Amino acid sequence: MSIHTTFGATKTNTVADDYLESLALVERLHRLLLDVIKDEFERVGVLEINAVQALLLFNIGDNEVTAGELKSRGYYQGSNVSYNLKKLVEMDYMHHQRCEIDRRSVRVKLTEKGRAVRMVVGKLFARHAEGLQEKDVIGTERLAGLNTCLRGVERYWTDQIRYIY
């Protein structure tokens, strides 16, 4: 039950009520995702990186990107990208190199150690996808529909940001 629900009321949810519930779910799901990744790394004995860093490595994959591109491509959602990049480079999960064209810019890519972390996260996600389907939590069509809805919200929010300025 949502904190926005009036106890004892028999009213139906408004669009605003459903929207607030969706926002809360998205936020909780992101936090749960980080907890799931953290638990997996504890299970396999990798304790030197955190879930945010592991998810960043997974999202970068085989790409070589600048720090600025991490946010614009959706690879990183946090505000402290420089700190996490520095730590990942120091721990040899990521390699960095100054861009030859723009010396102020740094390009990053995964090392072998970083690719191993990416594989752990990828296997975790594959297991979860199979489990969701096997337990009939959500099927392919419903998942595709959910993705379509979420992309629509993403476009709407992006448009809202663009029109502010």
DSSP file (Angstrom, degrees, kcal/mol; ACC not computed):
  #  RESIDUE AA STRUCTURE BP1 BP2  ACC     N-H-->O    O-->H-N    N-H-->O    O-->H-N    TCO  KAPPA ALPHA  PHI   PSI    X-CA   Y-CA   Z-CA
    1    1 A M              0   0    0      0, 0.0     2,-0.1     0, 0.0     0, 0.0   0.000 360.0 360.0 360.0 136.6    0.0    0.0    0.0
    2    2 A S    >   -     0   0    0      1,-0.1     3,-1.5     4,-0.0    19,-0.1  -0.423 360.0-125.3 -78.6 151.5    1.3    3.4   -0.9
    3    3 A I  T 3  S+     0   0    0      1,-0.3    -1,-0.1    -2,-0.1     0, 0.0   0.664 112.0  62.9 -68.3 -14.2    1.8    6.2    1.6
    4    4 A H  T 3  S+     0   0    0     13,-0.1     2,-0.3     2,-0.1    -1,-0.3   0.484  81.0 104.4 -87.8  -3.9   -0.4    8.3   -0.7
    5    5 A T  S <  S-     0   0    0     -3,-1.5     2,-0.6    12,-0.0     8,-0.0  -0.606  72.0-130.1 -81.7 135.8   -3.4    6.0   -0.2
    6    6 A T    >   -     0   0    0     -2,-0.3     3,-1.6     5,-0.1     5,-0.1  -0.759  28.6-118.8 -84.9 123.7   -6.2    7.2    2.1
    7    7 A F  T 3  S+     0   0    0     -2,-0.6     3,-0.1     1,-0.3    -1,-0.0  -0.377  93.3   9.5 -64.8 136.6   -7.0    4.5    4.6
    8    8 A G  T 3  S+     0   0    0      1,-0.3    -1,-0.3    -2,-0.1     2,-0.2   0.403  94.9 134.7  78.6  -2.8  -10.6    3.2    4.4
    9    9 A A    <   -     0   0    0     -3,-1.6    -1,-0.3     1,-0.1    -4,-0.0  -0.509  43.7-161.6 -81.0 148.7  -11.2    5.0    1.2
   10   10 A T        +     0   0    0     -2,-0.2    -1,-0.1    -3,-0.1    -3,-0.0   0.218  48.6 126.0-110.2  12.3  -13.0    3.2   -1.6
   11   11 A K        -     0   0    0     -5,-0.1     2,-0.2     1,-0.1    -5,-0.1  -0.302  61.6-115.7 -70.5 155.9  -11.9    5.7   -4.3
   12   12 A T        -     0   0    0      1,-0.1     2,-0.1    -2,-0.0    -1,-0.1  -0.572  39.8 -89.8 -86.6 156.7  -10.2    4.4   -7.4
   13   13 A N        -     0   0    0     -2,-0.2     2,-0.2     1,-0.1    -1,-0.1  -0.388  38.2-142.3 -66.7 139.0   -6.6    5.4   -8.2
   14   14 A T     >  -     0   0    0     -2,-0.1     4,-2.4     1,-0.1     5,-0.2  -0.470  30.7-102.3 -88.6 170.8   -6.1    8.5  -10.3
   15   15 A V  H  > S+     0   0    0      1,-0.2     4,-2.6     2,-0.2     5,-0.2   0.897 125.5  54.6 -59.8 -39.5   -3.4    8.8  -12.9
   16   16 A A  H  > S+     0   0    0      2,-0.2     4,-2.5     1,-0.2    -1,-0.2   0.906 107.5  49.3 -62.1 -41.6   -1.5   10.9  -10.3
   17   17 A D  H  > S+     0   0    0      2,-0.2     4,-2.2     1,-0.2    -2,-0.2   0.936 113.4  46.0 -62.1 -46.6   -1.7    8.1   -7.7
   18   18 A D  H  X S+     0   0    0     -4,-2.4     4,-2.3     1,-0.2    -2,-0.2   0.880 111.8  52.3 -64.3 -37.7   -0.6    5.5  -10.2
   19   19 A Y  H  X S+     0   0    0     -4,-2.6     4,-2.5     2,-0.2    -2,-0.2   0.929 109.2  49.0 -64.0 -45.9    2.3    7.8  -11.4
   20   20 A L  H  X S+     0   0    0     -4,-2.5     4,-2.2     1,-0.2    -2,-0.2   0.892 111.3  50.2 -61.7 -39.3    3.5    8.3   -7.8
   21   21 A E  H  X S+     0   0    0     -4,-2.2     4,-2.4     2,-0.2    -1,-0.2   0.907 109.8  50.9 -65.1 -40.3    3.4    4.5   -7.2
   22   22 A S  H  X S+     0   0    0     -4,-2.3     4,-2.7     2,-0.2    -2,-0.2   0.913 109.1  51.1 -62.2 -43.0    5.4    4.0  -10.4
   23   23 A L  H  X S+     0   0    0     -4,-2.5     4,-2.2     1,-0.2    -1,-0.2   0.924 111.1  47.8 -60.4 -44.9    8.0    6.5   -9.3
   24   24 A A  H  X S+     0   0    0     -4,-2.2     4,-2.6     1,-0.2    -1,-0.2   0.899 111.9  50.4 -63.6 -40.5    8.4    4.8   -6.0
   25   25 A L  H  X S+     0   0    0     -4,-2.4     4,-3.1     2,-0.2     5,-0.2   0.919 109.2  50.4 -64.2 -44.0    8.7    1.4   -7.6
   26   26 A V  H  X S+     0   0    0     -4,-2.7     4,-2.1     2,-0.2    -1,-0.2   0.927 113.0  46.8 -60.2 -44.7   11.4    2.6  -10.1
   27   27 A E  H  X S+     0   0    0     -4,-2.2     4,-1.9    -5,-0.2    -2,-0.2   0.933 114.7  45.9 -63.7 -46.3   13.4    4.0   -7.2
   28   28 A R  H  X S+     0   0    0     -4,-2.6     4,-2.8     1,-0.2    -2,-0.2   0.895 110.7  53.7 -64.0 -40.0   13.0    0.9   -5.0
   29   29 A L  H  X S+     0   0    0     -4,-3.1     4,-2.6     2,-0.2    -1,-0.2   0.896 107.0  51.1 -63.5 -39.6   13.8   -1.4   -8.0
   30   30 A H  H  X S+     0   0    0     -4,-2.1     4,-2.0    -5,-0.2    -1,-0.2   0.930 112.4  46.3 -63.1 -43.8   17.1    0.5   -8.6
   31   31 A R  H  X S+     0   0    0     -4,-1.9     4,-2.0     1,-0.2    -2,-0.2   0.913 112.9  49.8 -63.9 -41.9   18.1    0.1   -5.0
   32   32 A L  H  X S+     0   0    0     -4,-2.8     4,-2.8     2,-0.2    -2,-0.2   0.888 106.5  56.1 -63.6 -38.9   17.1   -3.6   -5.0
   33   33 A L  H  X S+     0   0    0     -4,-2.6     4,-2.4     1,-0.2    -1,-0.2   0.931 107.8  48.2 -58.1 -45.6   19.1   -4.1   -8.1
   34   34 A L  H  X S+     0   0    0     -4,-2.0     4,-2.5     1,-0.2    -1,-0.2   0.887 111.8  50.1 -63.3 -38.2   22.2   -2.7   -6.4
   35   35 A D  H  X S+     0   0    0     -4,-2.0     4,-2.6     2,-0.2    -2,-0.2   0.899 109.6  51.0 -65.4 -40.3   21.5   -5.0   -3.4
   36   36 A V  H  X S+     0   0    0     -4,-2.8     4,-2.0     2,-0.2    -2,-0.2   0.916 112.3  46.2 -63.1 -43.5   21.2   -8.0   -5.6
   37   37 A I  H  X S+     0   0    0     -4,-2.4     4,-2.3     2,-0.2    -2,-0.2   0.923 111.9  51.5 -65.1 -44.1   24.5   -7.2   -7.3
   38   38 A K  H  X S+     0   0    0     -4,-2.5     4,-2.1     1,-0.2    -2,-0.2   0.925 110.0  49.2 -57.9 -46.5   26.1   -6.6   -3.9
   39   39 A D  H  X S+     0   0    0     -4,-2.6     4,-2.3     1,-0.2    -1,-0.2   0.885 109.4  52.3 -61.8 -39.5   24.9  -10.0   -2.6
   40   40 A E  H  X S+     0   0    0     -4,-2.0     4,-2.1     1,-0.2    -1,-0.2   0.911 109.7  48.4 -64.2 -41.6   26.2  -11.8   -5.7
   41   41 A F  H  X>S+     0   0    0     -4,-2.3     5,-2.5     1,-0.2     4,-0.6   0.853 110.7  50.5 -69.9 -33.0   29.6  -10.3   -5.3
   42   42 A E  H ><5S+     0   0    0     -4,-2.1     3,-0.5     3,-0.2    -1,-0.2   0.901 109.6  52.6 -65.5 -39.8   29.7  -11.3   -1.6
   43   43 A R  H 3<5S+     0   0    0     -4,-2.3    -2,-0.2     1,-0.2    -1,-0.2   0.888 114.0  41.0 -63.2 -40.2   28.6  -14.8   -2.7
   44   44 A V  H 3<5S-     0   0    0     -4,-2.1    -1,-0.2     2,-0.1    -2,-0.2   0.457 116.8-112.7 -91.0   0.0   31.5  -15.1   -5.2
   45   45 A G  T <<5S+     0   0    0     -4,-0.6     2,-0.8    -3,-0.5    -3,-0.2   0.708  70.6 136.1  82.7  20.2   34.0  -13.4   -2.9
   46   46 A V      < +     0   0    0     -5,-2.5    -1,-0.2    -6,-0.2    -2,-0.1  -0.881  14.8 152.1-101.0 106.1   34.6  -10.2   -4.8
   47   47 A L        +     0   0    0     -2,-0.8    -1,-0.1     1,-0.1    -5,-0.1   0.477  47.4  80.7-115.2  -5.2   34.6   -7.6   -2.0
   48   48 A E  S    S+     0   0    0      2,-0.0     2,-0.3    43,-0.0    -1,-0.1   0.657  90.5  52.7 -84.4 -13.0   36.8   -4.8   -3.3
   49   49 A I  S    S-     0   0    0    -11,-0.1     2,-0.1    -8,-0.0    -3,-0.0  -0.879  77.9-131.2-118.4 155.7   34.3   -3.1   -5.6
   50   50 A N     >  -     0   0    0     -2,-0.3     4,-2.3     1,-0.1     5,-0.2  -0.459  30.6-100.4 -98.4 175.1   30.7   -2.0   -4.8
   51   51 A A  H  > S+     0   0    0      1,-0.2     4,-2.6     2,-0.2     5,-0.2   0.861 120.5  54.7 -64.8 -37.2   27.5   -2.7   -6.7
   52   52 A V  H  > S+     0   0    0      1,-0.2     4,-2.0     2,-0.2    -1,-0.2   0.921 110.8  46.2 -62.4 -43.4   27.5    0.7   -8.4
   53   53 A Q  H  > S+     0   0    0      2,-0.2     4,-2.3     1,-0.2    -2,-0.2   0.893 112.0  50.7 -66.5 -40.2   31.0    0.1   -9.8
   54   54 A A  H  X S+     0   0    0     -4,-2.3     4,-2.3     2,-0.2    -2,-0.2   0.911 110.7  48.9 -63.9 -42.2   30.1   -3.4  -10.9
   55   55 A L  H  X S+     0   0    0     -4,-2.6     4,-2.6     2,-0.2    -1,-0.2   0.875 109.3  53.4 -65.6 -37.3   27.0   -2.1  -12.7
   56   56 A L  H  X S+     0   0    0     -4,-2.0     4,-2.2     2,-0.2    -2,-0.2   0.927 109.2  48.3 -61.4 -45.7   29.2    0.6  -14.4
   57   57 A L  H  X S+     0   0    0     -4,-2.3     4,-1.9     1,-0.2    -2,-0.2   0.910 111.8  50.1 -61.4 -42.2   31.6   -2.1  -15.6
   58   58 A F  H  < S+     0   0    0     -4,-2.3    -2,-0.2     1,-0.2    -1,-0.2   0.932 111.5  48.0 -61.2 -45.5   28.7   -4.1  -17.0
   59   59 A N  H  < S+     0   0    0     -4,-2.6    -1,-0.2    16,-0.2    -2,-0.2   0.843 109.0  52.4 -68.1 -34.1   27.2   -1.2  -18.8
   60   60 A I  H >< S+     0   0    0     -4,-2.2     3,-2.1    -5,-0.2    -1,-0.2   0.920  80.6 157.3 -67.6 -42.5   30.5   -0.1  -20.4
   61   61 A G  T 3< S-     0   0    0     -4,-1.9    49,-0.5     1,-0.3    -1,-0.2  -0.297  71.2 -16.4  58.7-130.1   31.1   -3.6  -21.8
   62   62 A D  T 3  S+     0   0    0     -3,-0.1    -1,-0.3    47,-0.1     2,-0.1   0.361 109.8 112.0 -90.1   4.5   33.4   -3.7  -24.8
   63   63 A N    <   -     0   0    0     -3,-2.1     2,-0.5    -4,-0.1    47,-0.4  -0.404  58.9-144.9 -79.9 154.4   33.1    0.1  -25.4
   64   64 A E        +     0   0    0     45,-0.1     2,-0.3    -2,-0.1    45,-0.2  -0.987  36.6 163.9-115.6 118.4   35.8    2.7  -25.0
   65   65 A V  E     -A  108   0A   0     43,-2.0    43,-3.6    -2,-0.5     2,-0.2  -0.844  37.7-111.5-134.5 163.6   34.2    5.9  -23.8
   66   66 A T  E  >  -A  107   0A   0     -2,-0.3     4,-0.9    41,-0.3     3,-0.2  -0.548  38.7-108.5 -87.7 163.6   35.0    9.2  -22.2
   67   67 A A  H >> S+     0   0    0     39,-1.0     3,-0.7     1,-0.2     4,-0.6   0.890 120.7  54.3 -59.2 -39.5   33.9   10.0  -18.7
   68   68 A G  H >> S+     0   0    0      1,-0.2     4,-1.4     2,-0.2     3,-0.6   0.851 102.5  57.0 -63.9 -34.9   31.3   12.5  -20.1
   69   69 A E  H 3> S+     0   0    0     -3,-0.2     4,-2.6     1,-0.2     6,-0.4   0.728  89.1  75.9 -69.5 -21.5   29.8    9.8  -22.3
   70   70 A L  H <<>S+     0   0    0     -4,-0.9     5,-2.0    -3,-0.7     6,-1.5   0.912 105.2  34.1 -57.8 -42.9   29.1    7.5  -19.3
   71   71 A K  H X<5S+     0   0    0     -4,-0.6     3,-1.1    -3,-0.6    -1,-0.2   0.906 117.0  52.7 -78.6 -43.0   26.1    9.6  -18.3
   72   72 A S  H 3<5S+     0   0    0     -4,-1.4    -2,-0.2     1,-0.3    -1,-0.2   0.828 112.5  45.8 -66.2 -30.1   25.0   10.6  -21.8
   73   73 A R  T 3<5S-     0   0    0     -4,-2.6    -1,-0.3    -5,-0.1    -2,-0.2   0.490 116.3-114.5 -88.0  -3.5   24.9    7.0  -22.9
   74   74 A G  T < 5S+     0   0    0     -3,-1.1    -3,-0.2     2,-0.2    -4,-0.1   0.658  80.4 124.7  81.8  15.8   23.1    5.9  -19.8
   75   75 A Y  S   <S+     0   0    0     -5,-2.0     2,-0.4    -6,-0.4   -16,-0.2   0.743  75.5  32.8 -77.4 -22.9   26.0    3.8  -18.5
   76   76 A Y        +     0   0    0     -6,-1.5    -2,-0.2     1,-0.1    -1,-0.2  -0.997  53.4 179.3-140.7 130.5   26.1    5.7  -15.1
   77   77 A Q        +     0   0    0     -2,-0.4    -1,-0.1    -3,-0.1    -6,-0.0   0.536  55.6  91.9-107.0  -9.8   23.3    7.3  -13.2
   78   78 A G  S    S-     0   0    0      1,-0.1     3,-0.2   -26,-0.1    -2,-0.1  -0.075  72.2-127.2 -83.5-177.5   25.2    8.6  -10.2
   79   79 A S  S    S+     0   0    0      1,-0.2     3,-0.2     2,-0.1     2,-0.2   0.550  96.4  64.4-105.4 -11.1   26.8   12.0   -9.4
   80   80 A N     >  +     0   0    0      1,-0.2     4,-1.8     2,-0.1     5,-0.2  -0.354  54.3 141.0-111.6  52.1   30.3   10.9   -8.4
   81   81 A V  H  >  +     0   0    0     -2,-0.2     4,-2.6     1,-0.2     5,-0.2   0.866  69.1  57.2 -63.3 -37.9   31.5    9.3  -11.6
   82   82 A S  H  > S+     0   0    0     -3,-0.2     4,-2.5     1,-0.2    -1,-0.2   0.911 106.3  49.5 -61.7 -42.8   35.0   10.7  -11.3
   83   83 A Y  H  > S+     0   0    0      2,-0.2     4,-2.5     1,-0.2    -1,-0.2   0.945 113.1  45.8 -60.6 -49.1   35.5    9.0   -7.9
   84   84 A N  H  X S+     0   0    0     -4,-1.8     4,-2.5     1,-0.2    -2,-0.2   0.891 112.9  49.9 -65.7 -39.1   34.3    5.6   -9.2
   85   85 A L  H  X S+     0   0    0     -4,-2.6     4,-2.4     2,-0.2    -1,-0.2   0.935 110.7  50.2 -62.3 -45.2   36.4    5.8  -12.3
   86   86 A K  H  X S+     0   0    0     -4,-2.5     4,-2.6    -5,-0.2    -2,-0.2   0.926 112.4  46.9 -58.8 -46.3   39.5    6.7  -10.3
   87   87 A K  H  X S+     0   0    0     -4,-2.5     4,-2.1     1,-0.2    -1,-0.2   0.914 111.9  50.2 -63.6 -42.8   38.9    3.7   -7.9
   88   88 A L  H  <>S+     0   0    0     -4,-2.5     5,-2.9     2,-0.2     6,-1.3   0.865 112.5  47.3 -65.7 -35.7   38.3    1.3  -10.8
   89   89 A V  H ><5S+     0   0    0     -4,-2.4     3,-1.5     4,-0.2    -2,-0.2   0.935 111.2  51.1 -68.3 -46.3   41.5    2.4  -12.5
   90   90 A E  H 3<5S+     0   0    0     -4,-2.6    -2,-0.2     1,-0.3    -1,-0.2   0.851 111.9  47.2 -58.5 -36.3   43.5    2.2   -9.2
   91   91 A M  T 3<5S-     0   0    0     -4,-2.1    -1,-0.3    -5,-0.2    -2,-0.2   0.365 116.5-115.3 -90.4   5.5   42.2   -1.4   -8.7
   92   92 A D  T < 5S+     0   0    0     -3,-1.5    21,-0.4     2,-0.2    22,-0.3   0.784  84.0 117.7  67.5  31.4   43.0   -2.4  -12.3
   93   93 A Y  S   <S+     0   0    0     -5,-2.9    18,-1.8     1,-0.2     2,-0.3   0.609  79.0  32.0 -92.9 -17.0   39.3   -3.0  -13.4
   94   94 A M  E     -B  110   0A   0     -6,-1.3     2,-0.4    16,-0.3    16,-0.2  -0.993  69.2-144.5-143.3 145.3   39.6   -0.2  -16.0
   95   95 A H  E     -B  109   0A   0     14,-3.5    14,-2.1    -2,-0.3     2,-0.4  -0.885  18.1-164.3-107.6 140.2   42.3    1.3  -18.2
   96   96 A H  E     +B  108   0A   0     -2,-0.4     2,-0.3    12,-0.2    12,-0.2  -0.950   9.7 175.4-126.9 150.6   42.3    5.0  -18.9
   97   97 A Q  E     -B  107   0A   0     10,-2.4    10,-3.3    -2,-0.4     2,-0.1  -0.990  35.9-104.8-151.1 139.5   44.2    7.0  -21.5
   98   98 A R  E     -B  106   0A   0     -2,-0.3     8,-0.3     8,-0.2     2,-0.2  -0.418  43.7-109.3 -64.0 137.3   44.2   10.6  -22.6
   99   99 A C        -     0   0    0      6,-3.0     6,-0.2     3,-0.5    -1,-0.1  -0.511  19.4-142.9 -68.3 132.3   42.3   11.2  -25.8
  100  100 A E  S    S+     0   0    0     -2,-0.2     3,-0.3     1,-0.2    -1,-0.1   0.824  98.9  45.1 -68.7 -31.3   44.8   12.1  -28.6
  101  101 A I  S    S+     0   0    0      1,-0.3     2,-0.6     2,-0.0    -1,-0.2   0.933 126.8  25.3 -78.6 -48.1   42.4   14.6  -30.2
  102  102 A D    >   -     0   0    0      1,-0.1     3,-2.0     3,-0.1    -3,-0.5  -0.898  68.6-166.1-120.8  99.3   41.4   16.4  -27.0
  103  103 A R  T 3  S+     0   0    0     -2,-0.6    -1,-0.1     1,-0.3    -4,-0.1   0.656  86.1  64.2 -63.2 -16.5   44.1   16.0  -24.3
  104  104 A R  T 3  S+     0   0    0     -6,-0.1    -1,-0.3    -3,-0.1     2,-0.3   0.737  92.7  79.2 -75.9 -21.6   41.7   17.2  -21.6
  105  105 A S    <   -     0   0    0     -3,-2.0    -6,-3.0    -6,-0.2     2,-0.4  -0.637  67.7-152.3 -93.7 144.2   39.5   14.2  -22.2
  106  106 A V  E     - B   0  98A   0     -2,-0.3   -39,-1.0    -8,-0.3     2,-0.4  -0.954   4.9-151.8-116.2 132.7   40.2   10.7  -20.8
  107  107 A R  E     -AB  66  97A   0    -10,-3.3   -10,-2.4    -2,-0.4     2,-0.3  -0.843  14.8-163.7-101.7 140.3   39.0    7.6  -22.5
  108  108 A V  E     +AB  65  96A   0    -43,-3.6   -43,-2.0    -2,-0.4     2,-0.3  -0.920  13.8 167.6-125.3 150.2   38.3    4.5  -20.4
  109  109 A K  E     - B   0  95A   0    -14,-2.1   -14,-3.5    -2,-0.3   -45,-0.1  -0.972  39.6 -88.7-152.5 161.5   37.8    0.8  -21.2
  110  110 A L  E     - B   0  94A   0    -49,-0.5   -16,-0.3   -47,-0.4     2,-0.1  -0.408  31.5-144.4 -74.8 145.1   37.7   -2.4  -19.2
  111  111 A T     >  -     0   0    0    -18,-1.8     4,-2.4    -2,-0.1     5,-0.2  -0.349  41.3 -90.3 -88.1-178.8   40.8   -4.4  -18.4
  112  112 A E  H  > S+     0   0    0      1,-0.2     4,-1.7     2,-0.2     5,-0.1   0.900 132.1  52.1 -59.9 -40.7   40.7   -8.2  -18.2
  113  113 A K  H  > S+     0   0    0    -21,-0.4     4,-1.5     1,-0.2    -1,-0.2   0.887 109.4  49.6 -63.4 -39.7   39.8   -8.0  -14.6
  114  114 A G  H  > S+     0   0    0    -22,-0.3     4,-2.3     1,-0.2    -2,-0.2   0.876 107.7  53.3 -66.3 -38.5   37.0   -5.6  -15.4
  115  115 A R  H  X S+     0   0    0     -4,-2.4     4,-1.9     1,-0.2    -1,-0.2   0.836 104.8  56.0 -66.6 -31.3   35.7   -8.0  -18.1
  116  116 A A  H  X S+     0   0    0     -4,-1.7     4,-1.8     2,-0.2    -1,-0.2   0.902 108.1  47.7 -65.6 -40.7   35.6  -10.8  -15.5
  117  117 A V  H  X S+     0   0    0     -4,-1.5     4,-2.3     1,-0.2     5,-0.2   0.921 109.5  53.6 -63.6 -43.8   33.3   -8.6  -13.3
  118  118 A R  H  X S+     0   0    0     -4,-2.3     4,-2.6     1,-0.2    -2,-0.2   0.884 106.8  52.3 -58.3 -38.8   31.2   -7.8  -16.3
  119  119 A M  H  X S+     0   0    0     -4,-1.9     4,-2.5     2,-0.2    -1,-0.2   0.893 106.8  52.2 -65.9 -39.8   30.8  -11.6  -16.9
  120  120 A V  H  X S+     0   0    0     -4,-1.8     4,-2.1     2,-0.2    -2,-0.2   0.936 113.1  44.3 -60.6 -46.6   29.7  -12.2  -13.3
  121  121 A V  H  X S+     0   0    0     -4,-2.3     4,-2.6     1,-0.2    -2,-0.2   0.905 112.3  52.7 -65.6 -41.2   27.0   -9.5  -13.6
  122  122 A G  H  X S+     0   0    0     -4,-2.6     4,-2.2    -5,-0.2    -2,-0.2   0.902 110.0  47.6 -61.3 -41.9   25.9  -10.8  -17.0
  123  123 A K  H  X S+     0   0    0     -4,-2.5     4,-2.4     2,-0.2    -1,-0.2   0.888 110.5  52.9 -66.2 -38.9   25.5  -14.3  -15.7
  124  124 A L  H  X S+     0   0    0     -4,-2.1     4,-2.2    -5,-0.2    -2,-0.2   0.944 111.0  46.1 -59.6 -48.8   23.5  -13.0  -12.7
  125  125 A F  H  X S+     0   0    0     -4,-2.6     4,-2.4     1,-0.2    -2,-0.2   0.874 111.1  52.3 -64.4 -37.5   21.2  -11.1  -15.0
  126  126 A A  H  X S+     0   0    0     -4,-2.2     4,-2.2     2,-0.2    -1,-0.2   0.913 109.3  49.9 -64.9 -41.8   20.8  -14.2  -17.3
  127  127 A R  H  X S+     0   0    0     -4,-2.4     4,-2.6     1,-0.2    -2,-0.2   0.907 111.6  49.0 -61.3 -41.8   19.9  -16.4  -14.3
  128  128 A H  H  X S+     0   0    0     -4,-2.2     4,-2.8     2,-0.2     5,-0.2   0.906 108.5  52.2 -66.3 -40.8   17.3  -13.8  -13.2
  129  129 A A  H  X S+     0   0    0     -4,-2.4     4,-1.7     1,-0.2    -1,-0.2   0.922 112.5  45.9 -61.2 -43.5   15.8  -13.6  -16.7
  130  130 A E  H  X S+     0   0    0     -4,-2.2     4,-3.1     1,-0.2    -2,-0.2   0.918 113.0  50.2 -64.2 -43.2   15.4  -17.4  -16.8
  131  131 A G  H  X S+     0   0    0     -4,-2.6     4,-2.4     1,-0.2     6,-0.3   0.891 107.9  52.6 -63.9 -40.8   14.0  -17.4  -13.2
  132  132 A L  H  <>S+     0   0    0     -4,-2.8     5,-2.5     1,-0.2     6,-1.1   0.892 115.4  41.9 -60.9 -39.2   11.4  -14.7  -14.0
  133  133 A Q  H ><5S+     0   0    0     -4,-1.7     3,-1.2    -5,-0.2    -2,-0.2   0.925 114.2  49.9 -74.9 -44.8   10.2  -16.7  -17.0
  134  134 A E  H 3<5S+     0   0    0     -4,-3.1    -2,-0.2     1,-0.3    -3,-0.2   0.879 114.3  44.6 -62.2 -39.0   10.3  -20.1  -15.3
  135  135 A K  T 3<5S-     0   0    0     -4,-2.4    -1,-0.3    -5,-0.2    -2,-0.2   0.358 111.5-122.7 -87.8   6.2    8.3  -18.9  -12.3
  136  136 A D  T < 5 +     0   0    0     -3,-1.2    -3,-0.2     2,-0.1     3,-0.2   0.833  67.5 139.1  56.2  36.8    5.9  -17.0  -14.6
  137  137 A V  S   <S-     0   0    0     -5,-2.5     2,-0.3     1,-0.3    -4,-0.2   0.919  80.1 -10.5 -72.4 -46.1    6.7  -13.7  -13.0
  138  138 A I  S    S-     0   0    0     -6,-1.1    -1,-0.3     4,-0.0    -2,-0.1  -0.931  71.6-145.9-156.5 130.8    6.7  -11.9  -16.3
  139  139 A G     >  -     0   0    0     -2,-0.3     4,-2.6    -3,-0.2     5,-0.2  -0.330  35.8 -94.0 -92.1 176.8    6.8  -13.3  -19.8
  140  140 A T  H  > S+     0   0    0      1,-0.2     4,-2.4     2,-0.2     5,-0.2   0.893 122.1  47.6 -58.8 -44.9    8.4  -12.0  -22.9
  141  141 A E  H  > S+     0   0    0      2,-0.2     4,-2.2     1,-0.2    -1,-0.2   0.923 114.0  45.6 -67.3 -43.6    5.4  -10.1  -24.2
  142  142 A R  H  > S+     0   0    0      2,-0.2     4,-2.5     1,-0.2    -1,-0.2   0.885 113.2  50.9 -66.8 -37.2    4.7   -8.4  -20.9
  143  143 A L  H  X S+     0   0    0     -4,-2.6     4,-2.4     2,-0.2    -2,-0.2   0.907 110.0  49.5 -65.6 -41.4    8.4   -7.5  -20.4
  144  144 A A  H  X S+     0   0    0     -4,-2.4     4,-2.0    -5,-0.2    -2,-0.2   0.899 111.6  49.6 -63.3 -40.0    8.5   -6.0  -23.9
  145  145 A G  H  X S+     0   0    0     -4,-2.2     4,-2.3     2,-0.2    -2,-0.2   0.897 109.4  51.3 -64.8 -40.9    5.3   -4.0  -23.1
  146  146 A L  H  X S+     0   0    0     -4,-2.5     4,-2.7     1,-0.2    -2,-0.2   0.923 109.3  50.5 -60.7 -44.9    6.9   -2.8  -19.8
  147  147 A N  H  X S+     0   0    0     -4,-2.4     4,-2.4     1,-0.2    -1,-0.2   0.888 108.7  52.2 -61.2 -39.9   10.0   -1.7  -21.7
  148  148 A T  H  X S+     0   0    0     -4,-2.0     4,-1.8     2,-0.2    -1,-0.2   0.924 111.2  47.1 -61.7 -44.9    7.9    0.2  -24.2
  149  149 A C  H  X S+     0   0    0     -4,-2.3     4,-2.1     2,-0.2    -2,-0.2   0.929 112.3  49.0 -62.7 -45.8    6.1    2.0  -21.3
  150  150 A L  H  X S+     0   0    0     -4,-2.7     4,-2.5     1,-0.2    -2,-0.2   0.880 109.1  52.5 -64.9 -37.8    9.3    2.9  -19.5
  151  151 A R  H  X S+     0   0    0     -4,-2.4     4,-2.5     2,-0.2    -1,-0.2   0.872 107.5  53.8 -63.9 -35.3   10.9    4.2  -22.8
  152  152 A G  H  X S+     0   0    0     -4,-1.8     4,-2.3     2,-0.2    -2,-0.2   0.918 109.6  46.3 -63.7 -43.8    7.8    6.4  -23.2
  153  153 A V  H  X S+     0   0    0     -4,-2.1     4,-2.9     2,-0.2     5,-0.2   0.911 111.2  53.3 -63.6 -41.7    8.3    7.8  -19.7
  154  154 A E  H  X S+     0   0    0     -4,-2.5     4,-2.5     1,-0.2    -2,-0.2   0.924 110.1  46.9 -59.5 -45.0   12.0    8.3  -20.4
  155  155 A R  H  X S+     0   0    0     -4,-2.5     4,-2.5     2,-0.2    -1,-0.2   0.910 112.0  51.0 -62.4 -42.6   11.1   10.3  -23.6
  156  156 A Y  H  X S+     0   0    0     -4,-2.3     4,-2.1     2,-0.2    -2,-0.2   0.939 112.5  45.2 -61.1 -48.0    8.6   12.4  -21.7
  157  157 A W  H  X S+     0   0    0     -4,-2.9     4,-2.1     2,-0.2    -1,-0.2   0.908 111.8  52.6 -63.5 -41.5   11.0   13.3  -18.9
  158  158 A T  H  X S+     0   0    0     -4,-2.5     4,-2.3    -5,-0.2    -1,-0.2   0.915 109.6  49.2 -60.1 -43.0   13.8   14.0  -21.5
  159  159 A D  H  X S+     0   0    0     -4,-2.5     4,-2.1     1,-0.2    -1,-0.2   0.882 108.0  54.5 -63.3 -38.3   11.4   16.4  -23.3
  160  160 A Q  H  X S+     0   0    0     -4,-2.1     4,-0.7     1,-0.2    -1,-0.2   0.903 109.8  46.8 -62.8 -40.5   10.5   18.1  -20.0
  161  161 A I  H >X S+     0   0    0     -4,-2.1     4,-0.8     1,-0.2     3,-0.7   0.912 111.1  51.8 -67.1 -42.6   14.2   18.8  -19.3
  162  162 A R  H 3< S+     0   0    0     -4,-2.3     3,-0.4     1,-0.2    -2,-0.2   0.874 109.1  49.9 -62.2 -37.8   14.8   20.1  -22.8
  163  163 A Y  H 3< S+     0   0    0     -4,-2.1    -1,-0.2     1,-0.2    -2,-0.2   0.599  95.6  71.6 -82.4  -9.5   11.9   22.5  -22.6
  164  164 A I  H <<        0   0    0     -3,-0.7    -1,-0.2    -4,-0.7    -2,-0.2   0.893 360.0 360.0 -68.0 -38.7   13.0   24.0  -19.3
  165  165 A Y     <        0   0    0     -4,-0.8    -1,-0.2    -3,-0.4    -2,-0.2   0.430 360.0 360.0 -95.7 360.0   16.0   25.8  -20.8
